[in-house]
Amino acid sequence: MSEADDKREQINYISVDSAPKRFAGPVSEWQAPRMLLLFTALATLQLWAINTELAGQVFPNHDYVFSPHKGRHAISIRIFLISFFISFASFSNGGPQGRTLFGLDMTLTFLVGCASFDLANAVAHAVIGSSFSLHFSAIASGLFGFAIYSFKLLERGLMPARIRIEHIPVSQMRAFLRLGVTLAIAAAVAIWVGGMDLYVVTVMRQWTLLGGIGPGVFLFLPVLFGQLYLLAIYDVLTAKTPKFNPPVSVIVPAHNESYIIKDTINAMDRAAVHYGGEVHILIMNNNSTDDTEDIARETLAACKAAKGRVINVPKPGKSNALNAGLDACETEFLVRVDADTLVGEDNFTRAMPYFTNAQVGVVGGVPVPPGGALFDRARLLEVLVKHGFYSVAMGAVNGVVGIPGMFVVYRTHHPRYLGGFVEGMNGEDTDISLRIGELGFHSVVDPKIRYISEVPSSYSHMREQRMRWFRSIYHISSRCRDLIYGPNKTLRGKVILPYMLINSARRAMLVPLIIYGGLEWGLRFNPDSPILWQSIIAVTTGAPAIMAVAASLLNGVPKGILALPEYLLFRVLRAYFTLESMLSILVDVEGEDLEHVIRLDIVPDKPIRVA
């Protein structure tokens, strides 16, 4: 174990980026538990009331359903969502008036939408004698509720202002062809499996929580992303990989990193030896109060291949350090490395040849944990799934949104052209990668580029990190909402960003959903409910376990499967941190019109072209 590993448990990282003062407020460790207690009380009361004899005459489907649906559902999803909306708004970060209006906005919008859906269903039943099933209604209501939560939080939360996203159209024929074919195959497989009259299919259909989703729907996304992953690997294997080692600058923002900065610099020096080209290391000492600066200077002076210097950046904030490094960069290519990242020996050597293709703008890889600490085994599976599988797969259709700043390579001109790294919000790394992509350049995630990235070893450090990370999707979506609401039909803006927002909502609701499933199963107010205890377990184990095993095998790390139980528990903890992160967002009294352009940041007039 290295000296850095020995000191990890002593770290309680905090910075101005932990909670940007304009957009986030403090969240006590008791705020989410109190919210969950209120949620449990509201849900219990409504479940009891909806299943009384009197309410049963108005709502025979044991939920706030206003039309004749066929069949039954696993849980009363509308009661769940209303209970969540009210309890979340009650403990959100804002004044009494802001919280009240936020809760009313979510609840009333949801009820109006559900009533409209039910009215259309009732009309269809009266006119043609056919209607949607209650099973379908539950699924649709759930997705609608996720979307309302995400976009109302985006609308009423204090968020970064909208900017104009410069979009340079390039041919997407290959990407859309691939996406169309893989979607068709995934749908065909889902329909085929869903229609099988097999015992295992029947059991799988019963063992899911949200509206009884069956195995066909269950398999759709894994089959889709599995195909995209194979296409992306084909692209990596067939990409030109000549020796290409131009001079590069490595900027390393460092704030109180004395415990690891020596190891970080030495790892880059070893990578420079392997690379063979000039490597200039710029340690951006960002308002450190320890001896980061002295250790960095001493270590740089002892490097064998790399050259470097320390630049003091007194203004706190990672983006301030990054922009100072961007100003100091004198090479065509720029590598961003976090101060707690140990790059692999071949990282520069593998990454740089991609830039012989003039259409490539960003290159990244897969972080791996150092091992030995509390969360490291679970983190290994997490990165294999997220970075080693999903991010790689999205590269097949040029759909990568962001590449994490732990290790990422840019053409220096691009961040400069875009005005540098955004300051005062979370997600500056995703923001810059996203905008480079919209300029028409590809983002490549090579699963063979692996580097060691620190994993928090204490609960408090992990909580701080994840609240910062999970809040970033809202900051990015607000700042880059020009992609969502603007006229340009881009995959990132019209599909991926909205999906990421809805997925964030799903994750924030996971712990309440588990509690709610337990209430439905344990209290048995509704004797017709088909919910089983297995359904509650399945919501955290089914698809996540399958994807984790597949990602481990595809990435050549079968030992990761041994960490599956820890990973599944970590996913629940991660969902809880997501809930806390959303509670930190400052809620305003008045909602913002997301489609209205409040301010357009100035973008240089000089066009940038894809060669």
ABEGO torsion letter per residue (X at the ends): XBAAAAAAAABBBBBAAABBAAABBBBBAAAAAAAAAAAAAAAAAAAAAAABAAAAAABAAGBBBABBBBEBBABBAAAAAAAAAAAAAAABBBBAAAAAAAAAAAAAAAAAAAAAAAAAAAAAAAAAGBBBBAAAAAAAAAAAAAAAAAAAAAAABBBBBBBBBBBBBBBAAAAAAAAAAAAAAAAAAAAAAAABBBAAAAAAAAABABGGBBAAAAAAAAAAAAAAAAAAAAAAAABBBBBBBBBBBBBBBBBGAAAAAAAAAAAAAAAAAAAGBBBBBBBBBBGBABAAAAAAAAAAAABAABBBBBBBBABBEAAAAAAAAAAABABABBBBBBAABBBBAAAAAAAAAAAABAABABBBBBBBBAEGBAAAAAAAAAAAAAAAAAAAAAAAAGABABBBAABBBBBAAAAAAAGEBBBGBBGAAAAAAAAAAAAGBBBBBBAABBBBBBBBABAAAAAAAAAAAAAAAAAAAAAAAAAAABABBBAAAAAAAAAAAAAAAAAAAAAAAAAAAAAAAAAGABAABABBAAAAAAAAABAAAAAAAAAAAAAGBAAAAAAAAAAAAAAAAAAAAAAAAAAABBBBABBBBAABBABBBBBBABBBBBX
